[in-house]
């Protein structure tokens, strides 16, 4: 399956394949990051992509699967958060000095 195909599959289909170990969170995350890097220069959809964090989380998710830990419904599925949501280490830390105190500490 190519990267673009992965980006157009439903979250429930991806989750089912993750549980069956037909695909890994790492493969899905790489596909999503590749699509972001291809389209974002033109579309400007992401103001603060965090590929390192995404890959760290994908690797952690993969390990949890391999360890046989209980999985949530969307375990291993990458997702994006609108920049209106305060996040630690996000662009809102730098752009909005007045909102810094509202950003989560962890």
N, C-alpha and C positions, 0 to 999 in steps of 0.2 A: 504494500500500500504506500502511495507516495504522500509527501507532506501535505499537499493541498487537500487530498482526500480526508486526511485526519482532521483538518480544520473545519470541514463541513459535515462531519458526523455529529449526531446528537450526543449530549452528555450521557444519557442513559445507555446508549450503545457503547460508548467508550468505557463507561464504568463496568459494564458487563464483560467487555474484553479484558479490562484490567484484572477483574476478579478471576477470570479464566486463564490469566497469564498469557493471553494471545498478543498483548501489547503492553508496553511499560509506560509509566508516567514520564519517564525520561524521553521516550520517543515522541509522545504527544507534546510535551513542553518544547522540545527542539523544533517541532513543526510549527507551533504557535509563534515561537520567537523568530523563526525564519520568515514567517508571513508578516510579522510586525516590522522586521528590518527591511523587507521588500516594499511594503505599502506605506509605512509611516512617513518617509521623506516627502511623499506627495500628499497624503491625506491628513497628516498631522493629528492622528487620533490619540496618540499617547504623548503626554508632556513629560513623563518621567518613567520610561521603561526600566524595569529592574531585572535584567536577564540573569545576573548572578544569583539574586535571591530566588528567582523562579527555578533555576537549575538546582540550587541547594535543596529547595523544598521537594523537587521531583526526585532527587536522589534519596532524600529521607523517606519519601512516600514509597519508593521502590523497595527500600530496605525493610520497611514495615510490612510490606506485602510478602517479601521473602521470609520474614520472621514469623509469618502466620498470625500477625496481630489482627484484632477486629478492625474492620474497615467501615468508615462512614459511607453514605450514599454517593458522595462526590469525591471520594478518596482518589487522589492522583490526577484529578481534572484541573488544569490551570484555569484561572479566571482573572478578570480585570476588575479593578475598583475605580469608580468615578472619582476624580480629584476633589469632589465636594466632601468625600469621606476623609476625615483626618487619619493619617497613618504615620507611625513613627518612621523617621528616615525618609519621608516622601518630600516632594517639592514644596508642600505647604510649610515645611519647616523653614525654608529660605524665603519664600515669596510673601508670607503673611506673618510678619513679626508679631502682630497683635494676637494671632491665633496660636502661637507657639505653646502657650500654657495649656491649650486644649488638646494637643497631640498626645497620644498614649505614650507612656514611658516604656512599655514592653510590647 
